[in-house]
Amino acid sequence: VAGGRGPIDAAVEGAVDLWTYRMERALVRHGMATLDGREKAAKELVDVVTKIGDPVWRELAFRLLAERTSVPESILRSEARPPRTAGKGTDRPEAPHAWVQAEQDFLRAGIEDGELWTRIERSYPPERFRDGGLRLLARALADLRGRGESVTREGLLSVLADKDEAVRALQALEPAADARQRTEVHLAQFARDAAGQERSPFVREHAGSDFAAVVQARRGASSVQP
Protein backbone atom coordinates (compact mmCIF):
# COMPACT_ATOMS: atom_id res chain seq x y z
CA VAL A 1 0.00 0.00 0.00
CA ALA A 2 1.50 3.29 -1.10
CA GLY A 3 0.39 5.18 1.99
CA GLY A 4 1.73 2.57 4.40
CA ARG A 5 -0.32 1.04 7.24
CA GLY A 6 -1.54 4.38 8.56
CA PRO A 7 -4.74 4.63 6.47
CA ILE A 8 -5.53 0.95 7.08
CA ASP A 9 -5.06 1.22 10.84
CA ALA A 10 -7.19 4.37 10.92
CA ALA A 11 -9.97 2.67 8.97
CA VAL A 12 -9.93 -0.38 11.25
CA GLU A 13 -9.93 1.76 14.37
CA GLY A 14 -12.93 3.76 13.17
CA ALA A 15 -14.85 0.76 11.85
CA VAL A 16 -18.29 0.01 13.28
CA ASP A 17 -19.04 -3.59 14.23
CA LEU A 18 -21.87 -5.43 12.47
CA TRP A 19 -24.30 -5.25 15.41
CA THR A 20 -23.89 -1.48 15.84
CA TYR A 21 -24.30 -1.00 12.08
CA ARG A 22 -27.41 -3.19 11.96
CA MET A 23 -28.95 -1.45 14.99
CA GLU A 24 -28.28 2.08 13.75
CA ARG A 25 -29.64 1.27 10.28
CA ALA A 26 -32.85 -0.15 11.77
CA LEU A 27 -33.32 2.83 14.09
CA VAL A 28 -32.84 5.28 11.23
CA ARG A 29 -35.06 3.28 8.86
CA HIS A 30 -38.00 2.96 11.24
CA GLY A 31 -37.54 6.34 12.94
CA MET A 32 -37.14 7.05 16.64
CA ALA A 33 -39.58 9.95 16.80
CA THR A 34 -42.66 7.72 17.11
CA LEU A 35 -43.69 4.79 19.30
CA ASP A 36 -44.50 2.82 16.17
CA GLY A 37 -40.98 3.34 14.80
CA ARG A 38 -39.32 2.26 18.04
CA GLU A 39 -41.59 -0.79 18.24
CA LYS A 40 -40.75 -1.91 14.71
CA ALA A 41 -37.03 -1.42 15.27
CA ALA A 42 -37.12 -3.34 18.56
CA LYS A 43 -39.07 -6.24 17.07
CA GLU A 44 -36.67 -6.48 14.14
CA LEU A 45 -33.53 -6.29 16.26
CA VAL A 46 -34.52 -8.56 19.13
CA ASP A 47 -34.27 -11.58 16.79
CA VAL A 48 -30.78 -10.46 15.81
CA VAL A 49 -29.73 -10.22 19.47
CA THR A 50 -30.87 -13.76 20.25
CA LYS A 51 -28.52 -15.07 17.53
CA ILE A 52 -25.42 -13.48 19.07
CA GLY A 53 -23.35 -16.41 20.31
CA ASP A 54 -21.09 -14.62 22.76
CA PRO A 55 -23.03 -14.19 26.06
CA VAL A 56 -21.22 -10.92 26.91
CA TRP A 57 -22.08 -9.40 23.54
CA ARG A 58 -25.65 -10.69 23.80
CA GLU A 59 -26.14 -9.25 27.30
CA LEU A 60 -24.84 -5.82 26.31
CA ALA A 61 -26.83 -5.90 23.08
CA PHE A 62 -30.08 -6.38 25.03
CA ARG A 63 -29.18 -3.48 27.32
CA LEU A 64 -28.18 -1.17 24.49
CA LEU A 65 -31.31 -2.02 22.51
CA ALA A 66 -33.50 -1.30 25.54
CA GLU A 67 -31.70 2.00 26.05
CA ARG A 68 -31.97 3.12 22.43
CA THR A 69 -35.61 2.11 21.85
CA SER A 70 -36.96 2.90 25.36
CA VAL A 71 -38.52 -0.58 25.44
CA PRO A 72 -37.99 -2.24 28.85
CA GLU A 73 -35.33 -4.91 28.76
CA SER A 74 -37.73 -7.40 30.35
CA ILE A 75 -40.17 -6.98 27.45
CA LEU A 76 -37.38 -7.39 24.89
CA ARG A 77 -36.24 -10.60 26.59
CA SER A 78 -39.77 -11.98 26.79
CA GLU A 79 -40.25 -11.13 23.11
CA ALA A 80 -37.15 -13.10 22.12
CA ARG A 81 -38.01 -16.55 20.86
CA PRO A 82 -35.60 -19.44 20.26
CA PRO A 83 -35.30 -20.51 16.61
CA ARG A 84 -37.86 -23.09 15.55
CA THR A 85 -36.63 -26.60 14.85
CA ALA A 86 -37.44 -27.88 11.39
CA GLY A 87 -39.38 -31.09 11.17
CA LYS A 88 -42.80 -32.62 11.64
CA GLY A 89 -45.11 -31.16 14.21
CA THR A 90 -43.46 -27.72 14.35
CA ASP A 91 -46.07 -25.85 12.31
CA ARG A 92 -48.22 -24.63 15.19
CA PRO A 93 -50.30 -21.44 15.25
CA GLU A 94 -48.13 -18.56 16.40
CA ALA A 95 -48.91 -17.38 19.93
CA PRO A 96 -49.63 -13.68 20.60
CA HIS A 97 -46.52 -11.56 21.06
CA ALA A 98 -45.21 -11.52 24.61
CA TRP A 99 -45.73 -7.77 24.92
CA VAL A 100 -49.40 -8.12 23.92
CA GLN A 101 -49.89 -10.76 26.62
CA ALA A 102 -48.14 -8.54 29.15
CA GLU A 103 -50.30 -5.53 28.28
CA GLN A 104 -53.44 -7.65 28.49
CA ASP A 105 -52.37 -8.86 31.93
CA PHE A 106 -51.73 -5.26 33.06
CA LEU A 107 -55.28 -4.33 32.09
CA ARG A 108 -56.85 -7.43 33.62
CA ALA A 109 -55.07 -6.71 36.89
CA GLY A 110 -55.78 -2.97 36.68
CA ILE A 111 -59.50 -3.49 36.22
CA GLU A 112 -59.65 -5.71 39.28
CA ASP A 113 -57.30 -3.81 41.61
CA GLY A 114 -56.94 -0.03 41.78
CA GLU A 115 -53.81 -0.10 43.95
CA LEU A 116 -52.09 -2.50 41.57
CA TRP A 117 -53.08 -0.29 38.62
CA THR A 118 -51.32 2.65 40.30
CA ARG A 119 -48.11 0.61 40.35
CA ILE A 120 -48.62 -0.54 36.77
CA GLU A 121 -49.24 3.01 35.54
CA ARG A 122 -46.09 4.22 37.28
CA SER A 123 -43.93 1.63 35.49
CA TYR A 124 -45.89 1.25 32.25
CA PRO A 125 -48.14 4.28 31.58
CA PRO A 126 -50.90 4.11 28.92
CA GLU A 127 -48.80 5.89 26.28
CA ARG A 128 -46.32 3.00 26.35
CA PHE A 129 -48.96 0.45 25.33
CA ARG A 130 -48.07 -0.63 21.81
CA ASP A 131 -51.35 -2.22 20.78
CA GLY A 132 -53.72 0.52 19.65
CA GLY A 133 -56.88 -0.93 21.18
CA LEU A 134 -55.17 -1.79 24.46
CA ARG A 135 -53.67 1.73 24.60
CA LEU A 136 -57.14 3.31 24.30
CA LEU A 137 -58.42 0.93 26.95
CA ALA A 138 -55.51 1.79 29.27
CA ARG A 139 -56.20 5.51 28.86
CA ALA A 140 -59.87 5.02 29.73
CA LEU A 141 -58.93 2.91 32.75
CA ALA A 142 -56.41 5.52 33.90
CA ASP A 143 -59.03 8.25 33.52
CA LEU A 144 -61.60 6.36 35.60
CA ARG A 145 -59.06 5.43 38.27
CA GLY A 146 -57.77 9.01 38.32
CA ARG A 147 -61.27 10.33 39.02
CA GLY A 148 -61.71 7.82 41.80
CA GLU A 149 -64.65 6.12 40.09
CA SER A 150 -65.40 2.45 40.43
CA VAL A 151 -64.23 0.37 37.49
CA THR A 152 -66.25 -2.38 35.86
CA ARG A 153 -66.15 -3.88 32.40
CA GLU A 154 -69.63 -2.55 31.76
CA GLY A 155 -68.53 0.93 32.77
CA LEU A 156 -65.52 0.77 30.50
CA LEU A 157 -67.69 -0.38 27.61
CA SER A 158 -69.97 2.64 28.06
CA VAL A 159 -66.98 5.00 28.14
CA LEU A 160 -65.48 3.40 25.03
CA ALA A 161 -68.74 3.04 23.10
CA ASP A 162 -67.49 5.14 20.16
CA LYS A 163 -64.04 3.50 20.01
CA ASP A 164 -64.51 0.19 18.22
CA GLU A 165 -60.85 -0.86 18.49
CA ALA A 166 -60.87 -0.44 22.27
CA VAL A 167 -64.24 -2.21 22.62
CA ARG A 168 -62.88 -5.20 20.70
CA ALA A 169 -59.78 -5.22 22.88
CA LEU A 170 -61.91 -5.22 26.04
CA GLN A 171 -64.20 -7.96 24.74
CA ALA A 172 -61.16 -10.10 23.93
CA LEU A 173 -59.77 -9.55 27.42
CA GLU A 174 -60.94 -12.78 29.00
CA PRO A 175 -60.32 -13.19 32.75
CA ALA A 176 -57.13 -15.05 33.65
CA ALA A 177 -56.53 -16.38 37.14
CA ASP A 178 -52.77 -15.88 36.95
CA ALA A 179 -52.83 -12.38 35.39
CA ARG A 180 -52.00 -10.74 38.71
CA GLN A 181 -49.08 -13.09 39.34
CA ARG A 182 -47.63 -12.47 35.88
CA THR A 183 -48.09 -8.73 36.35
CA GLU A 184 -46.16 -8.82 39.61
CA VAL A 185 -43.33 -10.61 37.81
CA HIS A 186 -43.21 -7.88 35.15
CA LEU A 187 -43.31 -5.11 37.77
CA ALA A 188 -40.46 -6.72 39.67
CA GLN A 189 -38.45 -6.91 36.43
CA PHE A 190 -39.16 -3.24 35.68
CA ALA A 191 -37.88 -2.36 39.15
CA ARG A 192 -34.72 -4.41 38.62
CA ASP A 193 -34.14 -2.77 35.24
CA ALA A 194 -34.56 0.71 36.72
CA ALA A 195 -32.33 -0.10 39.69
CA GLY A 196 -29.64 -1.46 37.40
CA GLN A 197 -29.68 1.69 35.28
CA GLU A 198 -29.44 3.87 38.38
CA ARG A 199 -26.56 1.86 39.85
CA SER A 200 -24.53 1.65 36.67
CA PRO A 201 -24.33 4.41 34.06
CA PHE A 202 -22.19 2.09 31.90
CA VAL A 203 -24.89 1.30 29.35
CA ARG A 204 -26.19 4.87 29.05
CA GLU A 205 -22.65 6.21 28.74
CA HIS A 206 -21.78 3.88 25.87
CA ALA A 207 -25.19 3.61 24.19
CA GLY A 208 -24.10 5.58 21.14
CA SER A 209 -20.55 4.29 20.87
CA ASP A 210 -18.89 1.47 18.99
CA PHE A 211 -20.35 -1.76 20.34
CA ALA A 212 -17.15 -3.74 19.87
CA ALA A 213 -15.24 -1.19 21.92
CA VAL A 214 -17.88 -1.38 24.64
CA VAL A 215 -17.58 -5.15 24.82
CA GLN A 216 -13.80 -4.97 24.88
CA ALA A 217 -13.92 -2.43 27.71
CA ARG A 218 -16.37 -4.61 29.63
CA ARG A 219 -14.19 -7.68 29.21
CA GLY A 220 -11.08 -5.77 30.20
CA ALA A 221 -12.74 -4.48 33.35
CA SER A 222 -14.03 -7.92 34.32
CA SER A 223 -10.59 -9.49 33.90
CA VAL A 224 -8.95 -7.20 36.45
CA GLN A 225 -8.32 -9.08 39.66
CA PRO A 226 -9.16 -7.24 42.93
C-alpha positions in Angstrom: 0.0 0.0 0.0 1.5 3.3 -1.1 0.4 5.2 2.0 1.7 2.6 4.4 -0.3 1.0 7.2 -1.5 4.4 8.6 -4.7 4.6 6.5 -5.5 1.0 7.1 -5.1 1.2 10.8 -7.2 4.4 10.9 -10.0 2.7 9.0 -9.9 -0.4 11.2 -9.9 1.8 14.4 -12.9 3.8 13.2 -14.8 0.8 11.8 -18.3 0.0 13.3 -19.0 -3.6 14.2 -21.9 -5.4 12.5 -24.3 -5.2 15.4 -23.9 -1.5 15.8 -24.3 -1.0 12.1 -27.4 -3.2 12.0 -28.9 -1.5 15.0 -28.3 2.1 13.7 -29.6 1.3 10.3 -32.8 -0.2 11.8 -33.3 2.8 14.1 -32.8 5.3 11.2 -35.1 3.3 8.9 -38.0 3.0 11.2 -37.5 6.3 12.9 -37.1 7.0 16.6 -39.6 9.9 16.8 -42.7 7.7 17.1 -43.7 4.8 19.3 -44.5 2.8 16.2 -41.0 3.3 14.8 -39.3 2.3 18.0 -41.6 -0.8 18.2 -40.7 -1.9 14.7 -37.0 -1.4 15.3 -37.1 -3.3 18.6 -39.1 -6.2 17.1 -36.7 -6.5 14.1 -33.5 -6.3 16.3 -34.5 -8.6 19.1 -34.3 -11.6 16.8 -30.8 -10.5 15.8 -29.7 -10.2 19.5 -30.9 -13.8 20.3 -28.5 -15.1 17.5 -25.4 -13.5 19.1 -23.4 -16.4 20.3 -21.1 -14.6 22.8 -23.0 -14.2 26.1 -21.2 -10.9 26.9 -22.1 -9.4 23.5 -25.7 -10.7 23.8 -26.1 -9.3 27.3 -24.8 -5.8 26.3 -26.8 -5.9 23.1 -30.1 -6.4 25.0 -29.2 -3.5 27.3 -28.2 -1.2 24.5 -31.3 -2.0 22.5 -33.5 -1.3 25.5 -31.7 2.0 26.0 -32.0 3.1 22.4 -35.6 2.1 21.9 -37.0 2.9 25.4 -38.5 -0.6 25.4 -38.0 -2.2 28.9 -35.3 -4.9 28.8 -37.7 -7.4 30.4 -40.2 -7.0 27.4 -37.4 -7.4 24.9 -36.2 -10.6 26.6 -39.8 -12.0 26.8 -40.3 -11.1 23.1 -37.1 -13.1 22.1 -38.0 -16.5 20.9 -35.6 -19.4 20.3 -35.3 -20.5 16.6 -37.9 -23.1 15.5 -36.6 -26.6 14.9 -37.4 -27.9 11.4 -39.4 -31.1 11.2 -42.8 -32.6 11.6 -45.1 -31.2 14.2 -43.5 -27.7 14.4 -46.1 -25.8 12.3 -48.2 -24.6 15.2 -50.3 -21.4 15.2 -48.1 -18.6 16.4 -48.9 -17.4 19.9 -49.6 -13.7 20.6 -46.5 -11.6 21.1 -45.2 -11.5 24.6 -45.7 -7.8 24.9 -49.4 -8.1 23.9 -49.9 -10.8 26.6 -48.1 -8.5 29.1 -50.3 -5.5 28.3 -53.4 -7.6 28.5 -52.4 -8.9 31.9 -51.7 -5.3 33.1 -55.3 -4.3 32.1 -56.9 -7.4 33.6 -55.1 -6.7 36.9 -55.8 -3.0 36.7 -59.5 -3.5 36.2 -59.7 -5.7 39.3 -57.3 -3.8 41.6 -56.9 0.0 41.8 -53.8 -0.1 43.9 -52.1 -2.5 41.6 -53.1 -0.3 38.6 -51.3 2.6 40.3 -48.1 0.6 40.3 -48.6 -0.5 36.8 -49.2 3.0 35.5 -46.1 4.2 37.3 -43.9 1.6 35.5 -45.9 1.2 32.3 -48.1 4.3 31.6 -50.9 4.1 28.9 -48.8 5.9 26.3 -46.3 3.0 26.4 -49.0 0.4 25.3 -48.1 -0.6 21.8 -51.3 -2.2 20.8 -53.7 0.5 19.7 -56.9 -0.9 21.2 -55.2 -1.8 24.5 -53.7 1.7 24.6 -57.1 3.3 24.3 -58.4 0.9 27.0 -55.5 1.8 29.3 -56.2 5.5 28.9 -59.9 5.0 29.7 -58.9 2.9 32.7 -56.4 5.5 33.9 -59.0 8.2 33.5 -61.6 6.4 35.6 -59.1 5.4 38.3 -57.8 9.0 38.3 -61.3 10.3 39.0 -61.7 7.8 41.8 -64.6 6.1 40.1 -65.4 2.4 40.4 -64.2 0.4 37.5 -66.3 -2.4 35.9 -66.1 -3.9 32.4 -69.6 -2.5 31.8 -68.5 0.9 32.8 -65.5 0.8 30.5 -67.7 -0.4 27.6 -70.0 2.6 28.1 -67.0 5.0 28.1 -65.5 3.4 25.0 -68.7 3.0 23.1 -67.5 5.1 20.2 -64.0 3.5 20.0 -64.5 0.2 18.2 -60.9 -0.9 18.5 -60.9 -0.4 22.3 -64.2 -2.2 22.6 -62.9 -5.2 20.7 -59.8 -5.2 22.9 -61.9 -5.2 26.0 -64.2 -8.0 24.7 -61.2 -10.1 23.9 -59.8 -9.5 27.4 -60.9 -12.8 29.0 -60.3 -13.2 32.7 -57.1 -15.0 33.6 -56.5 -16.4 37.1 -52.8 -15.9 36.9 -52.8 -12.4 35.4 -52.0 -10.7 38.7 -49.1 -13.1 39.3 -47.6 -12.5 35.9 -48.1 -8.7 36.3 -46.2 -8.8 39.6 -43.3 -10.6 37.8 -43.2 -7.9 35.2 -43.3 -5.1 37.8 -40.5 -6.7 39.7 -38.4 -6.9 36.4 -39.2 -3.2 35.7 -37.9 -2.4 39.2 -34.7 -4.4 38.6 -34.1 -2.8 35.2 -34.6 0.7 36.7 -32.3 -0.1 39.7 -29.6 -1.5 37.4 -29.7 1.7 35.3 -29.4 3.9 38.4 -26.6 1.9 39.9 -24.5 1.6 36.7 -24.3 4.4 34.1 -22.2 2.1 31.9 -24.9 1.3 29.3 -26.2 4.9 29.1 -22.6 6.2 28.7 -21.8 3.9 25.9 -25.2 3.6 24.2 -24.1 5.6 21.1 -20.5 4.3 20.9 -18.9 1.5 19.0 -20.4 -1.8 20.3 -17.1 -3.7 19.9 -15.2 -1.2 21.9 -17.9 -1.4 24.6 -17.6 -5.2 24.8 -13.8 -5.0 24.9 -13.9 -2.4 27.7 -16.4 -4.6 29.6 -14.2 -7.7 29.2 -11.1 -5.8 30.2 -12.7 -4.5 33.3 -14.0 -7.9 34.3 -10.6 -9.5 33.9 -8.9 -7.2 36.5 -8.3 -9.1 39.7 -9.2 -7.2 42.9 
